[in-house]
């Protein structure tokens, strides 16, 4: 009879550290698309349609709202200073 493989303890998952969002303007993109880095992941925000894309694939709505709000907060802070 074969013994089952021993279970390996799972490493405790840590929450992603809060980081400041980064925004850059790249030449060659349509003016409605804005590249935006949120939690070290690159996204493109379509400001005309209020949609967020990762590698030109639309992401889920709940995450879109978080990313767009972070983008707007970042721009508010940079404009106000």
Buried (B, 14 or more C-beta within 10 A) or exposed (E): EEEEEEEEEEEEEEEEEEEEBEBEEEEEEEEEBBBBBBEEEEBBBBBEEEBBBBEEEEBEEEEBEEBBEBBEEBBEEEEEE
